[in-house]
Amino acid sequence: MAGYLTTHVLDTARGVPAKGLKIELFRIDGDARTALKTLVTNDDGRTDEQILPADQFATGTYELVFHAGAYLDASGTPPEDPRFLDVIPIRFGMSEASHYHVPLLLSPFGYSTYRGS
């Protein structure tokens, strides 16, 4: 089985998929942080392509950076200065060639993630 990486972002405060949220993927090697890809979520809160498809997959440590503040601003969430949540980094390891799904459940004052399927 080939490995790959996906995500799904849900706006739990509004009860809708988080459309238009920018996501960056980085590979972490010790102190080095290498940018690999930038994507934006679609109408379903997912990316149109796999974040890390099978032909680019490698085990190791990665970081997804979710630009929540810009999404919350665009969605009409009342502004704060500064926002409680702005940029949300999630660092995780992929130790085997399988499907890694790292969803984000987002609200203006909290978030959660897990290894999904």
C-alpha positions in Angstrom: 0.0 0.0 0.0 1.2 3.5 -0.9 1.1 6.3 1.7 -0.6 9.6 1.2 -1.8 12.6 3.3 -5.2 14.3 3.3 -7.2 16.8 5.6 -10.7 18.1 6.1 -11.4 21.4 7.9 -14.8 21.9 9.6 -16.0 25.2 11.1 -17.7 23.8 14.2 -19.0 27.2 15.3 -20.9 27.7 12.1 -21.6 24.0 11.4 -20.1 24.1 7.9 -17.0 23.0 6.0 -14.2 25.7 6.1 -14.1 26.8 2.5 -11.2 29.0 1.4 -8.8 28.2 4.2 -5.1 28.3 3.3 -3.0 25.3 4.3 0.8 24.9 4.1 2.8 21.6 4.3 6.3 21.5 5.7 8.8 18.6 6.1 10.7 18.7 9.4 14.3 17.4 9.5 15.9 18.3 12.8 15.9 22.1 13.0 15.2 22.4 9.2 11.7 23.2 8.0 11.2 22.8 4.3 8.0 24.2 2.6 6.5 21.5 0.3 3.1 22.8 -0.8 0.4 25.4 -0.3 -3.3 24.5 -0.9 -6.7 26.0 -0.2 -9.8 24.2 1.0 -12.7 23.8 -1.4 -16.5 24.0 -0.8 -16.3 20.7 1.2 -13.5 21.9 3.5 -11.1 19.5 1.7 -8.3 20.1 -0.7 -8.9 19.3 -4.4 -5.8 17.1 -4.4 -4.1 15.0 -1.8 -1.8 17.1 0.3 1.0 14.6 -0.1 0.2 12.1 -2.9 1.6 8.5 -3.0 4.3 9.5 -5.5 5.7 12.1 -3.1 5.1 10.3 0.1 8.0 9.6 2.5 7.9 8.7 6.2 9.1 11.4 8.6 7.9 14.4 10.5 5.7 17.0 8.9 3.8 20.1 9.8 0.5 21.4 8.5 -0.1 25.1 9.0 -3.7 26.2 8.9 -4.3 29.9 8.4 -7.4 30.1 10.6 -7.3 33.9 11.3 -7.6 34.8 7.6 -10.4 32.2 7.2 -12.3 33.6 10.2 -11.9 37.1 8.9 -13.3 36.1 5.5 -16.2 34.2 7.0 -17.5 37.2 8.9 -16.5 36.1 12.4 -16.4 39.2 14.6 -12.8 40.4 14.7 -10.5 40.6 17.6 -7.2 42.4 17.8 -5.3 40.1 17.9 -7.3 37.0 17.1 -7.1 34.3 19.7 -6.4 31.8 16.9 -4.5 33.0 13.9 -2.1 30.4 12.5 -2.4 26.8 13.8 0.6 24.5 13.3 0.1 20.8 13.7 3.3 18.8 13.8 3.0 15.0 13.3 4.9 11.9 12.3 4.2 9.5 9.5 5.9 6.2 10.3 4.5 3.9 7.7 3.2 3.9 4.1 -0.5 4.3 4.8 -3.3 6.9 4.5 -2.8 9.7 7.0 -5.8 11.9 7.5 -5.2 15.0 9.7 -8.5 16.9 10.1 -9.1 20.2 11.9 -12.2 21.0 13.8 -12.1 24.8 14.1 -13.9 27.5 16.1 -12.8 31.1 16.9 -11.7 30.0 20.4 -10.6 26.4 20.0 -9.6 23.5 17.7 -9.0 19.8 17.8 -7.4 17.3 15.5 -6.8 13.5 15.4 -5.6 10.9 13.1 -8.6 10.1 11.0 -9.3 7.6 8.3 
